[in-house]
């Protein structure tokens, strides 16, 4: 993209481009600030991104690209294996928890299920900081859902299958569709004839296709039916105040010397050329995703000329109680390949605390796999539970690498979800298989909001205690696990923080 050179000074550097980073860049650029977004992943080759004029794009892991572009890197103890800088998923394996994080311009929104739901806990933001008014964040919930084109999930979306087909109404049943359903950031076709049709969408005029129930999954949305923040929030400001540099890995954030004035030097490596560079900004917004944000803060605070100490860094780490199961259904049902990424949410009597949902595997039929495996996968749905875990765990550096003492065996929420899976299997007659150690796609916390540096990393404005001008806007700041999809809470926090930064200039 055209724009700033490595040596340029800008008003704000935003590190990361998921919900937290893209929204911050959007709000700051619309306010007239010069914003540089540094993203370590690539732009993805989707219809909206092509219509934005982005020349360098990497594929989603469909078809044979699953072999080369599914994994970005693997991390386990001292093993840190980089596989493909253009891969979509980064995998972390800790002793008591595994975690997946998405890599690319758009961050986690590229791979989420499109679900948009405000935190269910009415006091989610209360008591975090004496100067934080929860209404100042909650007021953005409706805006986020509207920006993402969210529609209330329902029976009238011409769905091939849904929670209403999987759990038909039965007075004696313990499992039934939830009421209300969440919003979904999907372009559902108004009629069967319009499935896959292209439209011009939004104020920036990007091209998108209506969902054809043959992709738009956790592998990414090639036609853009599933809304992602790369085209929702970055497209309107691209080269209009905001410059995005993809494939740029930030390695360190360094405070400027007093003689240089206020601000920070952001050190990064251009992964396409292998060259190192530095850019200076008066203010920096960190939104690299929870684990990468924590890793960067640990690295930047561990230098003689680095960031001021953050004693609470890494504490209060959550996994959102994420537990995924495979529900092996009969061959008579509709193929899980013909599906929306989410089939909706449901409730299980006797296990009301967690949030439950399910979905199919659209797009996975393109993977190179034996025919018998493909047939079995086509008869399989995934189901999930999410719930509030304790936040007693921490993330820390061990031998120079991220580690965590998270122990799923100490979190009762997983037993509750496994119990619910047992109820589903018993009523349906089809078994559900869940891994013993959970794999979280919503790792959060570790840089939580708190009233001071001993009890939190950031304050009510998202600014890191003791490090003026350095802000965090991703899930690492959330005060507790929402127990449901965290995208709306994260996005609203990013709006709140970015609009506050604007007022500082």
PyMOL commands that set and color helices and strands:
alter all, ss='L'
color gray80, all
select helices_A, chain A and resi 19-30+47-51+65-69+107-110+135-138+141-147+163-166+192-194+229-237+258-260+290-301+364-366+371-378+408-410+412-428+475-477+487-504
alter helices_A, ss='H'
color red, helices_A
select strands_A, chain A and resi 9-15+35-38+71-76+79-82+89-94+97-102+115-116+151-152+175-177+183-184+198-201+206-209+242-245+248-255+264-270+275-286+317-318+323-328+344-348+355-359+380-386+395-398+401-404+432-434+439-440+444-445+470-472
alter strands_A, ss='S'
color yellow, strands_A
deselect
rebuild
show_as cartoon
